[in-house]
Amino acid sequence: MIPAMIPALEAAKAINYHRGESLVVSTSAALRDWAQVSQRRELDVDLTDCMDRAPAVGLGLSLAQPGRKVLVLDCDATLRTDLGALATVGESKPDNLVHFVFDDATYSSTDGIPVKGLDNVNFLSMAQGAGYSRTFRFDNLEDFLIGLEEVMEENGPVFVLIKVVRGEEPPPFPERRMAEGWATVRETLSTP
C-alpha cells in the first residue's frame, strides 16, 4: 500500500495560515514553496546560500527573540547534511522553535535523484534522542490541518516531519537576495 502524501504547497499554505507573527526561516525546496504563499515576507529569512544551516539560524533567532515563535522550514536532504544541528537545538531547548522538515517523496530538492540511504534515516528518533520536547509526523493533509494547531501550541523545540510530494515543475526561488531578506527582517524587528 502506497502511503498518503501531502502536496508541499498545501503544507506551506497551512503553516502560513497558522504562523501569526512568527519568524520563518526556510531553505531549499521548502523555500520555493514558502515564497509562493507567505503573507509576511518582512518576517521571512530565506536561506539560499547556506541551505543546510536552517536549524542553526532558526535557533539563533529563537534565542534572540524569545517572545516570538520561530518556524524553520527545512528539507530532508538539507537536514541530512547537518544532523548535528538536531543535537544543538535539543541541547539549547528553545521553547519557541518549531522545526518542520519537508520529507520529499519526489526528491525534487535533488532534481529527482534519490539520495542513497536517506530512506533509512529516522529523523523523528534522532530529534527525540537529541532532546526535542515533542515530535510529530504527518502524511495526510487533513490530519496535518487538524494537528497543526496543537503543534503551534506546544512548547519547543518541536520537530514536525511532513511527508510531501511536489509537482513536476517546481516553483522558482524567490528573487530577493538573502542579504535583502535579512535586512528587511532586522528592520521589521527593530521597529516598535
Sequence and secondary structure as in RCSB ss.txt:
>XXXX:A:sequence
MIPAMIPALEAAKAINYHRGESLVVSTSAALRDWAQVSQRRELDVDLTDCMDRAPAVGLGLSLAQPGRKVLVLDC
DATLRTDLGALATVGESKPDNLVHFVFDDATYSSTDGIPVKGLDNVNFLSMAQGAGYSRTFRFDNLEDFLIGLEE
VMEENGPVFVLIKVVRGEEPPPFPERRMAEGWATVRETLSTP
>XXXX:A:secstr
     EEHHHHHHHHHHH TT EEEEEHHHHHHHHHH S GGGEEEESSSGGGHHHHHHHHHHH TTS EEEEEE
HHHHHTTTHHHHHHHHH  TTEEEEEEEETT GGGTT   TTGGG  HHHHHHHHT SEEEEE SHHHHHHHHHH
HHHS S EEEEEEEE  SS     SS HHHHHHHHHHHHH  
